Amino acid sequence: MNLKSEFSAFLASHPDRLHFAAHSHHPWPDVSYQAHQRAWLDAAEMVDDKWSHIYGTVIPRTQARIASILRLARDETLVFAPNTHEFVVRLISCFEPPVRILSTDAEFHSFTRQSRRWEEEGLVIVDRVPAEPFDTFAERFTAYARSAAHDVIFLSQVFFDSGFVVPEIDRIVSSVSEERVFIVIDGYHAFMALPVDLSTVQDRVFFIAGGYKYAMSGEGVCFMHCPPGYGQRPVNTGWYASFEHLEKGLDSKVRFTPDATRFAGATFDPSGIYRLDAVLTWLESRGIDSMLIHTHVKGLQDLFLDSSRTWPGRLMPERNTERGNFLTFQSDSAESYYRTLHARKVIADYRGDRLRIGFGIYHDKDDVARLVEIVDTLDPS
C-alpha cells in the first residue's frame, strides 16, 4: 500500500519531517481539503438553509458509512458532537448523583479528568481496575462487571497509554446482568485502526469515537452509537436534541427525539462531518477497510521492532499481545526521547513515562528505515 500521493498537502508542507503520531494528530488526506471547502461553499450558497442539507444529506450519508464500518443494523443510532467530552458529560447526567462508575486506570483524559473532578465534589464514585498486568485484565474487569454494583461501566477498547487491545469485549458486556447499567466503550483508538464489530452488542453498549485520529478527518467531529432505550432524557441537553420541534415553541415538558439525537448538543461547526464523510468515501472507493489498515500498520510495526537495535524503552504490551496502531515504550527518559526525536524532525509523542510511535497508511518501508536509523542513534540524555 502506497498512499503518499493522497496526503500530498500534509506531506509536502515539511518534506523532511517524519510524522509518526498517527495515533494523535493524524495527517489528513487531500480529499478532506476539498470537503472543508465544500462546507464553506454550501454555507455561502444556502446560508440558514444549509442545515436542511446537512441534516438531510451530509449527516445521513456519514451515519450510513459509520454504521457499515461498525456493523450496526441501523444508522439512526448515531449522533455527532464536536468532542467526546460532551458525550461523557451528557451520559452521566442521566443519573442522580452519586453515580457509581466502573472503569480503569488507563482511560483518556476526557474521561479521567472529568471523573476525578466529579469525585472531588462527591458526584460520582469510581472503581478503577488496573490495566496491568495485561494478561489478566479481561478476567479481572469481568469479575467487577458481574458485581451489579455500578450505574455506568466505562471502558476503552484500546488503551491510549499502551495500545493494549481489550480482549473479549463481548464477554465483558454479556457478564453485566443488570439491564439498567450503561455500558460505554471508548473506541477512539479502535475506530478505523482495527476491525470493530458491534453487531452482537449494539443493543447494549454506547460506543464513542471520532475523526481526529485514525479516521484522518481532524478535530470537531466525534460520534456516539446509542442503544435504544438507554438515556431517554439526559439532563445535560442542547437544543439540537429536538431540532424538528424548534419552530413549534416550548411545551410544558422538554421534548426529546427518540433516536440518538436525544444526546445531541447545541450549535456546532459541521465542517468536520464533511471531512469525515469525504475520507470514509475515499477509503471505500479505494477498497481500504479497517482490517487492511491494521494489517499494513502491523507490518510496519514488526519491521521497526525487527530492524531497530535499541528500542527506546520497554515495549508494552509484549510483542505477542494484540495492540492498536501505535507502539508504546516505557522509559524514565520518555520525555527526553520525544524532545530529541522532535529536534531531528521526527514527530512522536509521550504520556508520562511512555513514548508512543504511531504508524499509518501514509507510511512505507522507507519511512520506517529512516526512523530506525534515527532511533538507533538516540541519546536521551
Secondary structure by P-SEA (a helix, b strand, c coil): cccccccccccccccccccccccccccccaaaaaaaaaaaaaaaacccaaaaaaaacaaaaaaaaaaaaacccccccccccccaaaaaaaaaacccccbbbbbccccccccaaaaaaaaaaccbbbbbcccccccaaaaaaaaaaacccccbbbbbcccccccccccaaaaaaaacccccbbbbbcccccccccccccccccccbbbbccccccccccccbbbbbbccccccccccccccccccccccccccbbbbcccccccccccccaaaaaaaaaaaaaaaaacccaaaaaaaaaaaaaaaaacccccccccccccccccccbbbbbccaaaaaaaaaaaacbbbbccccbbbbbbcccccaaaaaaaaaaaaacccc
